[in-house]
């Protein structure tokens, strides 16, 4: 029983100590000089953060402006057989539309052929150019 009573006394003492520290700090916050110091330090920290953010944004803009310096050669990209045949077809014709690919490879709709061609564009194997209402796909 004595051990628990000592624990309770220690807890009460700790609580009183925390309340005392808190009360002292609350008194300090009433002082205008302390508040001015806190405000000044917050301002410095904000300026520092803004400088860091400005540098990060500048670096992001530099990265966005960069063009891809190299594209992977065709040998490095392993494509499904149908994609290889489509790329060869476009390369042979110099340019092709989704309708031409649809007819040549037996796609049911032009959207399926267009989707396949756009996938090859996103892989930077083909590129597309719009001429009037038609979209042509060309070899990169």
C-alpha positions as CSV (number, residue, x, y, z in Angstrom):
1,X,0.0,0.0,0.0
2,X,2.8,2.3,0.8
3,X,4.2,2.1,-2.8
4,X,0.9,3.3,-4.3
5,X,0.8,6.2,-2.0
6,X,4.3,7.3,-3.0
7,X,3.2,7.0,-6.6
8,X,0.2,9.2,-6.0
9,X,2.4,11.8,-4.1
10,X,4.9,11.8,-7.0
11,X,2.0,12.3,-9.5
12,X,0.6,15.2,-7.5
13,X,4.0,16.7,-7.2
14,X,4.6,16.4,-11.0
15,X,1.2,17.9,-11.7
16,X,1.9,20.8,-9.4
17,X,5.3,21.4,-11.1
18,X,3.8,21.4,-14.6
19,X,1.1,23.8,-13.5
20,X,3.7,26.1,-12.0
21,X,5.8,26.1,-15.3
22,X,2.7,26.7,-17.3
23,X,1.7,29.6,-15.1
24,X,5.2,31.1,-15.4
25,X,5.1,30.8,-19.2
26,X,1.6,32.4,-19.4
27,X,3.0,35.4,-17.4
28,X,5.9,35.7,-19.9
29,X,3.4,35.8,-22.8
30,X,1.9,38.9,-21.3
31,X,5.2,40.8,-21.8
32,X,5.2,42.7,-25.2
33,X,8.9,42.1,-25.7
34,X,8.4,38.3,-25.5
35,X,5.6,38.5,-28.0
36,X,7.7,40.7,-30.3
37,X,10.5,38.2,-30.2
38,X,8.2,35.3,-31.1
39,X,6.7,37.3,-33.9
40,X,10.2,38.2,-35.2
41,X,11.3,34.6,-35.2
42,X,8.1,33.5,-37.0
43,X,8.8,36.1,-39.6
44,X,12.4,34.9,-40.1
45,X,11.2,31.3,-40.4
46,X,8.6,32.3,-42.9
47,X,11.1,34.2,-45.0
48,X,13.4,31.1,-44.9
49,X,10.6,28.8,-46.0
50,X,9.6,31.1,-48.8
51,X,13.3,31.2,-50.1
52,X,13.3,27.4,-50.0
53,X,10.0,27.1,-51.9
54,X,11.2,29.7,-54.5
55,X,14.3,27.6,-55.1
56,X,12.3,24.4,-55.4
57,X,9.9,26.0,-57.9
58,X,12.8,27.3,-60.0
59,X,14.3,23.9,-60.2
60,X,10.9,22.3,-61.1
61,X,10.6,24.9,-63.9
62,X,14.0,24.0,-65.2
63,X,13.2,20.3,-65.2
64,X,9.9,21.0,-67.1
65,X,11.7,23.0,-69.7
66,X,14.2,20.2,-70.5
67,X,13.6,18.2,-73.5
68,X,14.2,14.5,-73.3
69,X,17.9,14.2,-74.2
70,X,17.6,10.7,-75.6
71,X,15.0,8.3,-76.7
72,X,15.4,4.6,-76.2
73,X,16.3,2.7,-79.3
74,X,13.6,0.3,-80.6
75,X,15.8,-2.7,-79.5
76,X,15.4,-1.8,-75.8
77,X,11.6,-1.7,-75.9
78,X,10.0,-5.1,-76.2
79,X,6.6,-4.7,-77.8
80,X,3.8,-7.2,-78.3
81,X,3.7,-8.6,-81.9
82,X,0.7,-6.6,-82.9
83,X,2.4,-3.3,-81.8
84,X,5.5,-4.3,-83.8
85,X,3.4,-4.9,-86.8
86,X,1.6,-1.5,-86.4
87,X,4.9,0.3,-86.0
88,X,6.3,-1.4,-89.1
89,X,3.0,-0.5,-91.0
90,X,3.3,3.2,-90.0
91,X,7.0,3.2,-90.9
92,X,6.4,1.7,-94.3
93,X,3.6,4.1,-95.1
94,X,5.4,7.1,-93.6
95,X,2.1,8.2,-92.0
96,X,-1.1,6.4,-91.1
97,X,-4.5,7.2,-89.6
98,X,-6.4,5.2,-87.0
99,X,-8.9,4.2,-89.8
100,X,-6.1,2.8,-91.9
101,X,-4.8,0.8,-88.9
102,X,-8.3,-0.4,-88.1
103,X,-8.8,-1.8,-91.6
104,X,-5.3,-3.3,-91.9
105,X,-5.4,-5.1,-88.6
106,X,-9.1,-5.9,-88.3
107,X,-10.1,-3.8,-85.3
108,X,-13.8,-3.6,-84.9
109,X,-13.8,0.1,-84.1
110,X,-11.6,3.1,-84.8
111,X,-11.3,3.8,-81.1
112,X,-9.5,0.5,-80.5
113,X,-6.9,1.3,-83.2
114,X,-6.6,4.9,-82.0
115,X,-6.0,3.7,-78.4
116,X,-3.3,1.4,-79.6
117,X,-1.6,4.2,-81.6
118,X,-1.9,6.6,-78.7
119,X,-0.2,4.1,-76.4
120,X,2.7,3.8,-78.9
121,X,2.8,7.7,-78.8
122,X,3.0,7.8,-75.1
123,X,5.9,5.3,-75.3
124,X,7.6,7.8,-77.7
125,X,7.7,5.2,-80.5
126,X,5.2,7.1,-82.7
127,X,4.2,10.7,-82.8
128,X,0.9,12.2,-84.0
129,X,0.1,15.3,-86.0
130,X,-3.3,16.7,-86.7
131,X,-3.9,18.0,-90.2
132,X,-7.4,19.5,-90.5
133,X,-9.8,16.9,-89.1
134,X,-7.4,14.0,-89.6
135,X,-4.8,12.7,-87.1
136,X,-1.7,11.1,-88.6
137,X,0.7,8.9,-86.7
138,X,4.3,9.0,-87.8
139,X,7.4,7.1,-86.7
140,X,9.6,9.0,-84.3
